[in-house]
Amino acid sequence: MTLSSLPQTTIFHPLRCNTSTMVKLLHLLYAKQQQQLQATQEHQKREEEDSRKLLNLFSQQGAKARKEEEDKLAIILALEYLSTPGYCSV
């Protein structure tokens, strides 16, 4: 017995169902809730992983941009030093 196998018009009234039917129904409802919970948790896990990957990418891009800026500054300072009057290159 599954929830989808029950007719859409079936209405369970606690006083009209035997205990066995109620227990089966409760098990089915519990199983459905567990499936929904698992799906939600998997979705959240994927979103968290995607967020971690994106944050890591931004961090790497920031580090790369800082390194490029440091390299540019080093080149500018070296060129400035080389063009200083009185500097004699051999």
C-alpha positions in Angstrom: 0.0 0.0 0.0 1.3 3.4 -1.0 -0.2 6.9 -0.7 -0.4 7.1 -4.5 -2.3 3.8 -4.7 -5.1 5.2 -2.5 -8.0 6.7 -4.3 -7.9 10.5 -4.3 -11.3 10.6 -2.7 -10.3 8.4 0.2 -10.7 10.2 3.5 -9.4 8.5 6.6 -11.4 9.1 9.7 -9.6 7.8 12.9 -12.8 6.4 14.3 -13.6 4.4 11.1 -10.2 2.9 10.5 -8.8 -0.2 12.2 -5.5 0.1 14.0 -3.6 -1.8 11.4 -4.8 0.6 8.6 -3.9 3.6 10.8 -0.4 2.2 11.5 0.2 1.6 7.8 -1.0 5.1 7.0 1.3 6.6 9.6 4.2 4.6 8.3 3.5 5.8 4.8 3.2 9.4 6.0 6.4 9.1 8.0 8.3 7.6 5.0 7.1 10.4 2.8 8.2 13.0 5.3 11.6 11.3 5.5 12.0 11.4 1.7 11.1 15.1 1.7 13.6 15.8 4.5 16.3 13.8 2.7 15.7 15.7 -0.5 15.8 19.0 1.3 19.0 18.1 3.1 20.6 17.0 -0.2 19.5 20.3 -1.8 21.0 22.3 1.1 24.2 20.3 0.9 24.6 21.0 -2.8 23.9 24.7 -2.2 26.5 24.9 0.6 29.1 23.1 -1.6 28.3 25.5 -4.5 28.7 28.5 -2.1 32.1 27.1 -0.8 33.3 26.6 -4.4 32.3 30.2 -5.3 33.9 31.6 -2.2 37.1 29.7 -3.0 37.1 31.0 -6.6 36.6 34.6 -5.4 39.5 34.1 -2.9 41.8 32.7 -5.6 40.9 35.6 -8.0 41.5 38.1 -5.2 44.9 36.6 -4.4 45.8 36.5 -8.1 44.8 40.2 -8.5 46.8 41.2 -5.4 49.9 39.3 -6.8 49.5 41.0 -10.2 49.3 44.4 -8.5 52.4 43.6 -6.4 54.2 42.6 -9.6 53.2 45.8 -11.4 54.4 47.9 -8.5 57.7 46.0 -8.4 58.2 46.7 -12.2 57.3 50.3 -11.8 59.7 50.7 -8.9 62.5 48.9 -10.8 61.9 51.1 -13.9 61.9 54.2 -11.7 65.1 53.1 -10.1 66.8 52.4 -13.4 65.8 55.8 -14.8 67.1 57.7 -11.7 69.8 60.2 -12.8 73.3 59.0 -11.7 72.4 55.3 -12.1 75.1 53.7 -14.2 74.3 50.3 -15.7 77.1 48.1 -16.9 
